[in-house]
């Protein structure tokens, strides 16, 4: 059997089907027959997905240049720790997870890896080499092209495709990792290795081809890869902010549709399905996490994801849901009455949570910290609950007294991960370019209101403001 040496497809197709050229621009007799979808890379590219990717971009909205810039900034930060030596940094990609036998879950890339190169295939490795004199030289090790496996899993980018797609300096098959690293060890005696064995991203890579190199004692280990990387990741670029705005807008619009659709006796599961549908038809790739759709008392289980009961007339429903759009998450919570109208008690507590939430949002300015906002929220909650008699008048420690009513922090960073940059302390001063959540809750009645907010040099910008939270507005939408 003849095989096209460029795209690896077999050359046995009759002449009337020969019409196409292969991915590398060399005449290939079979390509259009074997792969009718013309998807030549392991991920969307400008050539195959012009509706998603513009020329020069690796992933939607983010150019090769921006990726290169991220790697440059990361290496500059890393160099500050040790200027006189050579450095090598290893960042593995995720591996596939299986739902059952050979049935894979939708693949989700490790976001640290994705942030640095935009490459979406599993079992890959990013190697950055740098020193005081030369900026980072980047190598990607990628899954080897294999015609049999590609029949099942779709095309892989391969070596040439990877370079063309991402603009990294070099690419090799991932079968060559071990040899490459042992050659590096021969050529370099005195260097800093950036890798954290404890934060396992890809067990088979780590226990396989990386093991010998990482456990070698010729080098100085620095395990703080995540710390330096997250110091960058926590500050969003203008392109990232645009994508996050869209992610929040999609989820916000979808919330309106779910509210309109809800009715007494609705199954939580339907509201989940409605949210999923509305986000996807607005171009989100996937929901950012299993949503919480909790009627009545179930809203008090913070991570309730069973979503399989009926929401009865008179109950509130709490939905905590967001989508992933071009790799960036939104994370919104709204609580509304399925009947379309709040009862007096519900309205009383809802108004309290909303007042607190708005005051916390106003605090999202440079110089504040998430921890300060958390304490402020508890203090406000304590005072409000004192007013309505839930906390006694003579209570001396309102902050402690309020904690059981909101058992989680009021805020977390948001970005490519839902709980983004979790190594950045919650005591870090807020800076323009950070995106955080504000999510006070009244546990007991199960009311939580959560927005996503961008810190700017002036006023905070609420990215999820399209999702209604004023009770009158919610009731109006539901009356339609
Ligand atoms: Mn959240």
Boltz pocket constraint, residues with backbone or C-beta under 6 A from the ligand:
constraints:
  - pocket:
      binder: B
      contacts: [[A, 331], [A, 412], [A, 437], [A, 439], [A, 450]]
      max_distance: 6.0
